[in-house]
């Protein structure tokens, strides 16, 4: 069992981060990957923290008993979201990204007043 709302939100966040790396300029891709992995780790940890401590007011007394279950659900949700994001980004790359690679900034020509 996973937290569906958490899965959807984390898949969007992780997928967007991977999309940034995928569409980065080829020369800057490694630097982008390093920064994105740092942000990925922060989001991952915060997602596990938030989902592990979720508890409704109606069953506050059972929260301590069910804490282990909440932690399992949190880890499973973040893992499934990460795998989903990787699969979706691979599908995007396979269907669109391979045929339309990002351009290099060396190819950009700026037209000024004298051109």
Backbone torsions as a table, in degrees:
resi	resn	phi	psi	omega
1	UNK	NA	139.0	177.4
2	UNK	-127.7	163.9	175.1
3	UNK	-85.0	108.4	-172.3
4	UNK	-64.8	-42.3	179.1
5	UNK	-65.0	-43.1	177.5
6	UNK	-64.6	-39.4	178.2
7	UNK	-61.0	-46.5	-178.1
8	UNK	-63.4	-47.0	-179.2
9	UNK	-63.9	-46.1	-179.6
10	UNK	-67.9	-34.2	176.6
11	UNK	-64.0	-41.1	178.2
12	UNK	-65.3	-44.3	-179.3
13	UNK	-65.9	-49.5	-179.7
14	UNK	-64.5	-40.8	179.6
15	UNK	-64.3	-40.1	177.6
16	UNK	-64.4	-40.0	178.9
17	UNK	-63.9	-45.2	178.1
18	UNK	-66.4	-33.6	177.6
19	UNK	-64.0	-38.1	176.4
20	UNK	-60.3	-42.4	179.3
21	UNK	-67.7	-42.8	-177.2
22	UNK	-63.0	-38.6	-175.9
23	UNK	-97.4	7.8	177.3
24	UNK	-70.8	157.7	176.3
25	UNK	-61.4	137.6	-175.1
26	UNK	-53.0	-35.8	180.0
27	UNK	-71.0	-26.0	-174.4
28	UNK	-104.3	6.7	-173.2
29	UNK	-65.3	-39.3	-179.2
30	UNK	-66.5	-43.5	178.3
31	UNK	-63.4	-42.3	178.1
32	UNK	-62.5	-41.7	179.1
33	UNK	-62.1	-40.9	179.7
34	UNK	-62.4	-46.5	179.3
35	UNK	-66.3	-40.3	-179.5
36	UNK	-66.7	-40.0	177.8
37	UNK	-63.9	-35.0	174.6
38	UNK	-63.1	-46.8	177.0
39	UNK	-65.7	-37.4	178.4
40	UNK	-59.2	-45.0	179.9
41	UNK	-63.1	-39.7	177.9
42	UNK	-65.2	-46.9	179.5
43	UNK	-63.7	-40.7	179.3
44	UNK	-58.9	-51.5	-179.2
45	UNK	-63.5	-41.4	179.9
46	UNK	-67.9	-37.5	177.4
47	UNK	-62.3	-43.9	178.2
48	UNK	-64.8	-42.2	179.1
49	UNK	-60.6	-47.7	-177.2
50	UNK	-67.2	-44.0	-177.6
51	UNK	-73.8	-27.0	178.8
52	UNK	-72.6	-25.6	-176.6
53	UNK	-104.8	11.2	178.2
54	UNK	-72.2	133.2	178.5
55	UNK	-159.8	132.4	178.6
56	UNK	-82.5	156.7	-178.3
57	UNK	-66.2	-28.0	-176.4
58	UNK	-67.3	-32.3	-177.1
59	UNK	-118.3	37.8	-176.6
60	UNK	-58.5	-35.6	-179.9
61	UNK	-68.1	-31.4	179.8
62	UNK	-83.0	-7.2	-176.6
63	UNK	-61.0	-40.6	-178.6
64	UNK	-67.7	-31.1	178.1
65	UNK	-73.6	-38.8	-175.7
66	UNK	-92.9	8.7	-176.9
67	UNK	-59.2	-39.7	178.9
68	UNK	-62.4	-38.5	178.1
69	UNK	-65.8	-40.7	179.8
70	UNK	-63.9	-37.5	178.4
71	UNK	-66.3	-41.9	177.5
72	UNK	-61.7	-44.0	179.3
73	UNK	-63.5	-40.9	-179.8
74	UNK	-63.0	-46.8	179.5
75	UNK	-64.6	-43.3	-179.9
76	UNK	-63.1	-41.2	-179.0
77	UNK	-64.8	-46.0	-179.8
78	UNK	-66.1	-37.5	178.2
79	UNK	-66.1	-43.9	179.4
80	UNK	-66.3	-37.1	178.1
81	UNK	-65.1	-40.7	179.2
82	UNK	-65.0	-44.9	179.1
83	UNK	-64.9	-41.4	178.0
84	UNK	-60.9	-42.2	179.7
85	UNK	-64.3	-41.7	179.0
86	UNK	-64.7	-43.9	180.0
87	UNK	-63.5	-44.8	179.8
88	UNK	-64.4	-39.4	177.6
89	UNK	-68.7	-35.7	175.9
90	UNK	-64.5	-42.6	177.8
91	UNK	-62.0	-41.2	177.0
92	UNK	-61.6	-46.3	-179.9
93	UNK	-62.0	-42.6	-177.4
94	UNK	-65.7	-40.7	-176.2
95	UNK	-85.6	-34.9	-173.3
96	UNK	-124.8	-48.0	-170.5
97	UNK	-63.9	-32.2	179.6
98	UNK	-64.6	-36.4	-175.6
99	UNK	-89.5	-16.1	179.8
100	UNK	-130.2	72.8	-178.9
101	UNK	-70.0	155.8	177.8
102	UNK	-66.5	144.1	-178.9
103	UNK	-81.0	158.3	175.4
104	UNK	-85.0	149.0	179.3
105	UNK	-70.7	-13.9	176.9
106	UNK	-69.1	-22.3	-178.0
107	UNK	-86.4	-8.6	-176.4
108	UNK	-79.9	130.5	177.1
109	UNK	-115.7	126.8	-179.5
110	UNK	-98.4	126.9	178.0
111	UNK	-92.3	125.4	-179.4
112	UNK	-108.8	-163.4	-179.1
113	UNK	-70.4	-28.4	-176.5
114	UNK	-87.8	-2.8	-175.9
115	UNK	-95.0	NA	NA
